[in-house]
Amino acid sequence: MSLFEYVAIAFSLIFSFSVMRLVGGISHALAPDRRYWVHAVNVGFQLLATAVSFWMMWSFRDVDWTLQGFLLVLAGPALYYFNATLLVPEVPASIESWRVHYFAVCRRYWAAICLYAVILATTTTSLLD
């Protein structure tokens, strides 16, 4: 087993937790009496972005891994999980209005997306040249 395969297990687990959180909250987010279309679109976007980011991790298969590189690569999936927890809280049934919830978390959500862009640029520049 190569070192990349060990690293892949780590980011696969984090991406899986993110997808589980989002998929677990879809039925609540799409409930007709509480639905907010902007929030629902962001949940869908986050699911798609997680799948694409998981696929993009394959580009790191030939990297010479160090602890710093490992931590840098894990920062991206960690931000995806952070965003998933912002969009869908632990008990999504407790949310009475997804519109109110979205506006309560939208600054942190978009800040994390911006931070992810910076981390992605840093990671690809430093690890892939």
CNS distance restraints for C-alpha pairs under 8 A (distance, minus, plus):
assign (resid   1 and name CA) (resid   5 and name CA) 6.40 0.50 0.50
assign (resid   1 and name CA) (resid   6 and name CA) 7.65 0.50 0.50
assign (resid   2 and name CA) (resid   6 and name CA) 6.93 0.50 0.50
assign (resid   3 and name CA) (resid   7 and name CA) 6.38 0.50 0.50
assign (resid   3 and name CA) (resid  65 and name CA) 7.30 0.50 0.50
assign (resid   4 and name CA) (resid   8 and name CA) 5.91 0.50 0.50
assign (resid   4 and name CA) (resid  60 and name CA) 7.56 0.50 0.50
assign (resid   4 and name CA) (resid  61 and name CA) 5.57 0.50 0.50
assign (resid   4 and name CA) (resid  62 and name CA) 7.60 0.50 0.50
assign (resid   4 and name CA) (resid  63 and name CA) 7.75 0.50 0.50
assign (resid   4 and name CA) (resid  65 and name CA) 7.74 0.50 0.50
assign (resid   5 and name CA) (resid   9 and name CA) 6.34 0.50 0.50
assign (resid   6 and name CA) (resid  10 and name CA) 6.81 0.50 0.50
assign (resid   7 and name CA) (resid  11 and name CA) 6.59 0.50 0.50
assign (resid   7 and name CA) (resid  70 and name CA) 7.08 0.50 0.50
assign (resid   8 and name CA) (resid  12 and name CA) 5.78 0.50 0.50
assign (resid   8 and name CA) (resid  57 and name CA) 7.91 0.50 0.50
assign (resid   9 and name CA) (resid  13 and name CA) 6.16 0.50 0.50
assign (resid  10 and name CA) (resid  14 and name CA) 6.63 0.50 0.50
assign (resid  10 and name CA) (resid  74 and name CA) 7.68 0.50 0.50
assign (resid  11 and name CA) (resid  15 and name CA) 6.08 0.50 0.50
assign (resid  11 and name CA) (resid  74 and name CA) 6.10 0.50 0.50
assign (resid  11 and name CA) (resid  77 and name CA) 6.27 0.50 0.50
assign (resid  12 and name CA) (resid  16 and name CA) 5.95 0.50 0.50
assign (resid  12 and name CA) (resid  54 and name CA) 7.34 0.50 0.50
assign (resid  13 and name CA) (resid  17 and name CA) 6.26 0.50 0.50
assign (resid  14 and name CA) (resid  18 and name CA) 6.35 0.50 0.50
assign (resid  14 and name CA) (resid  77 and name CA) 5.96 0.50 0.50
assign (resid  14 and name CA) (resid  78 and name CA) 6.55 0.50 0.50
assign (resid  14 and name CA) (resid  81 and name CA) 6.76 0.50 0.50
assign (resid  15 and name CA) (resid  19 and name CA) 6.25 0.50 0.50
assign (resid  15 and name CA) (resid  50 and name CA) 6.66 0.50 0.50
assign (resid  15 and name CA) (resid  54 and name CA) 7.11 0.50 0.50
assign (resid  15 and name CA) (resid  77 and name CA) 5.87 0.50 0.50
assign (resid  15 and name CA) (resid  80 and name CA) 7.26 0.50 0.50
assign (resid  15 and name CA) (resid  81 and name CA) 6.92 0.50 0.50
assign (resid  16 and name CA) (resid  20 and name CA) 6.04 0.50 0.50
assign (resid  17 and name CA) (resid  21 and name CA) 6.19 0.50 0.50
assign (resid  17 and name CA) (resid  81 and name CA) 6.85 0.50 0.50
assign (resid  18 and name CA) (resid  22 and name CA) 6.33 0.50 0.50
assign (resid  18 and name CA) (resid  50 and name CA) 7.80 0.50 0.50
assign (resid  18 and name CA) (resid  80 and name CA) 6.47 0.50 0.50
assign (resid  18 and name CA) (resid  81 and name CA) 4.56 0.50 0.50
assign (resid  18 and name CA) (resid  82 and name CA) 8.00 0.50 0.50
assign (resid  18 and name CA) (resid  84 and name CA) 5.61 0.50 0.50
assign (resid  18 and name CA) (resid  85 and name CA) 7.70 0.50 0.50
assign (resid  19 and name CA) (resid  23 and name CA) 5.91 0.50 0.50
assign (resid  19 and name CA) (resid  47 and name CA) 6.38 0.50 0.50
assign (resid  19 and name CA) (resid  50 and name CA) 7.35 0.50 0.50
assign (resid  19 and name CA) (resid  84 and name CA) 7.71 0.50 0.50
assign (resid  20 and name CA) (resid  24 and name CA) 5.77 0.50 0.50
assign (resid  21 and name CA) (resid  25 and name CA) 6.39 0.50 0.50
assign (resid  21 and name CA) (resid  84 and name CA) 6.27 0.50 0.50
assign (resid  21 and name CA) (resid  85 and name CA) 6.92 0.50 0.50
assign (resid  21 and name CA) (resid  88 and name CA) 6.62 0.50 0.50
assign (resid  21 and name CA) (resid  90 and name CA) 7.88 0.50 0.50
assign (resid  22 and name CA) (resid  26 and name CA) 6.37 0.50 0.50
assign (resid  22 and name CA) (resid  43 and name CA) 6.60 0.50 0.50
assign (resid  22 and name CA) (resid  46 and name CA) 7.99 0.50 0.50
assign (resid  22 and name CA) (resid  47 and name CA) 6.95 0.50 0.50
assign (resid  22 and name CA) (resid  84 and name CA) 5.90 0.50 0.50
assign (resid  22 and name CA) (resid  87 and name CA) 7.68 0.50 0.50
assign (resid  22 and name CA) (resid  88 and name CA) 6.24 0.50 0.50
assign (resid  23 and name CA) (resid  27 and name CA) 8.00 0.50 0.50
assign (resid  25 and name CA) (resid  29 and name CA) 6.00 0.50 0.50
assign (resid  25 and name CA) (resid  88 and name CA) 5.76 0.50 0.50
assign (resid  25 and name CA) (resid  92 and name CA) 6.04 0.50 0.50
assign (resid  26 and name CA) (resid  30 and name CA) 6.01 0.50 0.50
assign (resid  26 and name CA) (resid  40 and name CA) 7.89 0.50 0.50
assign (resid  26 and name CA) (resid  43 and name CA) 7.71 0.50 0.50
assign (resid  27 and name CA) (resid  31 and name CA) 6.17 0.50 0.50
assign (resid  28 and name CA) (resid  92 and name CA) 6.26 0.50 0.50
assign (resid  28 and name CA) (resid  93 and name CA) 6.30 0.50 0.50
assign (resid  29 and name CA) (resid  34 and name CA) 7.22 0.50 0.50
assign (resid  29 and name CA) (resid  35 and name CA) 5.68 0.50 0.50
assign (resid  29 and name CA) (resid  36 and name CA) 7.60 0.50 0.50
assign (resid  29 and name CA) (resid  39 and name CA) 7.63 0.50 0.50
assign (resid  29 and name CA) (resid  40 and name CA) 6.26 0.50 0.50
assign (resid  29 and name CA) (resid  92 and name CA) 7.80 0.50 0.50
assign (resid  29 and name CA) (resid  98 and name CA) 6.76 0.50 0.50
assign (resid  30 and name CA) (resid  34 and name CA) 7.41 0.50 0.50
assign (resid  30 and name CA) (resid  35 and name CA) 5.16 0.50 0.50
assign (resid  30 and name CA) (resid  36 and name CA) 7.83 0.50 0.50
assign (resid  30 and name CA) (resid  40 and name CA) 6.78 0.50 0.50
assign (resid  31 and name CA) (resid  35 and name CA) 5.48 0.50 0.50
assign (resid  34 and name CA) (resid  96 and name CA) 6.35 0.50 0.50
assign (resid  34 and name CA) (resid  97 and name CA) 5.04 0.50 0.50
assign (resid  34 and name CA) (resid  98 and name CA) 5.96 0.50 0.50
assign (resid  34 and name CA) (resid  99 and name CA) 7.90 0.50 0.50
assign (resid  35 and name CA) (resid  39 and name CA) 7.92 0.50 0.50
assign (resid  35 and name CA) (resid  40 and name CA) 7.38 0.50 0.50
assign (resid  35 and name CA) (resid  97 and name CA) 7.14 0.50 0.50
assign (resid  35 and name CA) (resid  98 and name CA) 5.89 0.50 0.50
assign (resid  35 and name CA) (resid  99 and name CA) 7.38 0.50 0.50
assign (resid  36 and name CA) (resid  40 and name CA) 6.31 0.50 0.50
assign (resid  36 and name CA) (resid  97 and name CA) 7.73 0.50 0.50
assign (resid  36 and name CA) (resid  98 and name CA) 5.54 0.50 0.50
assign (resid  36 and name CA) (resid  99 and name CA) 5.18 0.50 0.50
assign (resid  37 and name CA) (resid  41 and name CA) 6.06 0.50 0.50
assign (resid  38 and name CA) (resid  42 and name CA) 6.25 0.50 0.50
assign (resid  38 and name CA) (resid  99 and name CA) 7.94 0.50 0.50
assign (resid  39 and name CA) (resid  43 and name CA) 6.24 0.50 0.50
assign (resid  39 and name CA) (resid  87 and name CA) 7.44 0.50 0.50
assign (resid  39 and name CA) (resid  98 and name CA) 6.75 0.50 0.50
assign (resid  39 and name CA) (resid  99 and name CA) 7.01 0.50 0.50
assign (resid  39 and name CA) (resid 102 and name CA) 6.01 0.50 0.50
assign (resid  40 and name CA) (resid  44 and name CA) 6.31 0.50 0.50
assign (resid  41 and name CA) (resid  45 and name CA) 6.00 0.50 0.50
assign (resid  42 and name CA) (resid  46 and name CA) 5.91 0.50 0.50
assign (resid  42 and name CA) (resid  87 and name CA) 7.94 0.50 0.50
assign (resid  43 and name CA) (resid  47 and name CA) 6.29 0.50 0.50
assign (resid  43 and name CA) (resid  84 and name CA) 7.79 0.50 0.50
assign (resid  43 and name CA) (resid  87 and name CA) 6.74 0.50 0.50
assign (resid  44 and name CA) (resid  48 and name CA) 6.26 0.50 0.50
assign (resid  45 and name CA) (resid  49 and name CA) 5.95 0.50 0.50
assign (resid  46 and name CA) (resid  50 and name CA) 6.00 0.50 0.50
assign (resid  46 and name CA) (resid  80 and name CA) 7.64 0.50 0.50
assign (resid  46 and name CA) (resid  83 and name CA) 7.84 0.50 0.50
assign (resid  46 and name CA) (resid  84 and name CA) 7.30 0.50 0.50
assign (resid  47 and name CA) (resid  51 and name CA) 6.41 0.50 0.50
assign (resid  48 and name CA) (resid  52 and name CA) 6.24 0.50 0.50
assign (resid  49 and name CA) (resid  53 and name CA) 5.93 0.50 0.50
assign (resid  50 and name CA) (resid  54 and name CA) 6.06 0.50 0.50
assign (resid  50 and name CA) (resid  80 and name CA) 6.88 0.50 0.50
assign (resid  51 and name CA) (resid  55 and name CA) 6.29 0.50 0.50
assign (resid  52 and name CA) (resid  56 and name CA) 6.16 0.50 0.50
assign (resid  53 and name CA) (resid  57 and name CA) 6.39 0.50 0.50
assign (resid  54 and name CA) (resid  58 and name CA) 7.69 0.50 0.50
assign (resid  57 and name CA) (resid  61 and name CA) 7.65 0.50 0.50
assign (resid  60 and name CA) (resid 127 and name CA) 7.63 0.50 0.50
assign (resid  60 and name CA) (resid 128 and name CA) 7.26 0.50 0.50
assign (resid  63 and name CA) (resid 127 and name CA) 6.48 0.50 0.50
assign (resid  63 and name CA) (resid 128 and name CA) 7.11 0.50 0.50
assign (resid  65 and name CA) (resid  69 and name CA) 6.01 0.50 0.50
assign (resid  65 and name CA) (resid  70 and name CA) 6.55 0.50 0.50
assign (resid  66 and name CA) (resid  70 and name CA) 6.12 0.50 0.50
assign (resid  67 and name CA) (resid  71 and name CA) 6.16 0.50 0.50
assign (resid  68 and name CA) (resid  72 and name CA) 6.07 0.50 0.50
assign (resid  69 and name CA) (resid  73 and name CA) 6.09 0.50 0.50
assign (resid  69 and name CA) (resid 123 and name CA) 7.66 0.50 0.50
assign (resid  69 and name CA) (resid 127 and name CA) 6.94 0.50 0.50
assign (resid  70 and name CA) (resid  74 and name CA) 6.23 0.50 0.50
assign (resid  71 and name CA) (resid  75 and name CA) 6.25 0.50 0.50
assign (resid  72 and name CA) (resid  76 and name CA) 7.46 0.50 0.50
assign (resid  72 and name CA) (resid 119 and name CA) 7.45 0.50 0.50
assign (resid  72 and name CA) (resid 123 and name CA) 6.33 0.50 0.50
assign (resid  73 and name CA) (resid  77 and name CA) 7.66 0.50 0.50
assign (resid  73 and name CA) (resid 123 and name CA) 6.52 0.50 0.50
assign (resid  74 and name CA) (resid  78 and name CA) 6.15 0.50 0.50
assign (resid  75 and name CA) (resid  79 and name CA) 6.27 0.50 0.50
assign (resid  75 and name CA) (resid 119 and name CA) 7.34 0.50 0.50
assign (resid  76 and name CA) (resid  80 and name CA) 6.50 0.50 0.50
assign (resid  76 and name CA) (resid 116 and name CA) 5.90 0.50 0.50
assign (resid  76 and name CA) (resid 119 and name CA) 6.64 0.50 0.50
assign (resid  76 and name CA) (resid 120 and name CA) 7.01 0.50 0.50
assign (resid  77 and name CA) (resid  81 and name CA) 6.28 0.50 0.50
assign (resid  78 and name CA) (resid  82 and name CA) 6.16 0.50 0.50
assign (resid  79 and name CA) (resid  83 and name CA) 6.13 0.50 0.50
assign (resid  79 and name CA) (resid 112 and name CA) 6.34 0.50 0.50
assign (resid  79 and name CA) (resid 113 and name CA) 7.76 0.50 0.50
assign (resid  79 and name CA) (resid 116 and name CA) 6.65 0.50 0.50
assign (resid  80 and name CA) (resid  84 and name CA) 6.17 0.50 0.50
assign (resid  81 and name CA) (resid  85 and name CA) 6.22 0.50 0.50
assign (resid  82 and name CA) (resid  86 and name CA) 6.29 0.50 0.50
assign (resid  82 and name CA) (resid 112 and name CA) 7.90 0.50 0.50
assign (resid  83 and name CA) (resid  87 and name CA) 6.17 0.50 0.50
assign (resid  83 and name CA) (resid 109 and name CA) 5.70 0.50 0.50
assign (resid  83 and name CA) (resid 112 and name CA) 6.99 0.50 0.50
assign (resid  84 and name CA) (resid  88 and name CA) 5.93 0.50 0.50
assign (resid  85 and name CA) (resid  89 and name CA) 5.30 0.50 0.50
assign (resid  85 and name CA) (resid  90 and name CA) 7.18 0.50 0.50
assign (resid  86 and name CA) (resid 105 and name CA) 6.24 0.50 0.50
assign (resid  86 and name CA) (resid 108 and name CA) 7.95 0.50 0.50
assign (resid  86 and name CA) (resid 109 and name CA) 6.71 0.50 0.50
assign (resid  87 and name CA) (resid 102 and name CA) 7.05 0.50 0.50
assign (resid  87 and name CA) (resid 105 and name CA) 7.45 0.50 0.50
assign (resid  87 and name CA) (resid 109 and name CA) 7.82 0.50 0.50
assign (resid  88 and name CA) (resid  92 and name CA) 6.03 0.50 0.50
assign (resid  91 and name CA) (resid  95 and name CA) 7.80 0.50 0.50
assign (resid  95 and name CA) (resid 101 and name CA) 7.14 0.50 0.50
assign (resid  97 and name CA) (resid 101 and name CA) 6.32 0.50 0.50
assign (resid  98 and name CA) (resid 102 and name CA) 5.83 0.50 0.50
assign (resid  99 and name CA) (resid 103 and name CA) 6.36 0.50 0.50
assign (resid 100 and name CA) (resid 104 and name CA) 6.21 0.50 0.50
assign (resid 101 and name CA) (resid 105 and name CA) 6.46 0.50 0.50
assign (resid 102 and name CA) (resid 106 and name CA) 5.60 0.50 0.50
assign (resid 103 and name CA) (resid 107 and name CA) 7.79 0.50 0.50
assign (resid 105 and name CA) (resid 109 and name CA) 6.09 0.50 0.50
assign (resid 106 and name CA) (resid 110 and name CA) 6.07 0.50 0.50
assign (resid 107 and name CA) (resid 111 and name CA) 5.97 0.50 0.50
assign (resid 108 and name CA) (resid 112 and name CA) 6.07 0.50 0.50
assign (resid 109 and name CA) (resid 113 and name CA) 6.45 0.50 0.50
assign (resid 110 and name CA) (resid 114 and name CA) 6.26 0.50 0.50
assign (resid 111 and name CA) (resid 115 and name CA) 6.13 0.50 0.50
assign (resid 112 and name CA) (resid 116 and name CA) 5.99 0.50 0.50
assign (resid 113 and name CA) (resid 117 and name CA) 6.41 0.50 0.50
assign (resid 114 and name CA) (resid 118 and name CA) 6.54 0.50 0.50
assign (resid 115 and name CA) (resid 119 and name CA) 6.18 0.50 0.50
assign (resid 116 and name CA) (resid 120 and name CA) 5.92 0.50 0.50
assign (resid 117 and name CA) (resid 121 and name CA) 6.20 0.50 0.50
assign (resid 118 and name CA) (resid 122 and name CA) 6.15 0.50 0.50
assign (resid 119 and name CA) (resid 123 and name CA) 5.86 0.50 0.50
assign (resid 120 and name CA) (resid 124 and name CA) 6.04 0.50 0.50
assign (resid 121 and name CA) (resid 125 and name CA) 5.99 0.50 0.50
assign (resid 122 and name CA) (resid 126 and name CA) 5.95 0.50 0.50
assign (resid 123 and name CA) (resid 127 and name CA) 5.75 0.50 0.50
assign (resid 123 and name CA) (resid 128 and name CA) 7.60 0.50 0.50
assign (resid 124 and name CA) (resid 128 and name CA) 5.07 0.50 0.50
assign (resid 124 and name CA) (resid 129 and name CA) 6.68 0.50 0.50
assign (resid 125 and name CA) (resid 129 and name CA) 4.83 0.50 0.50
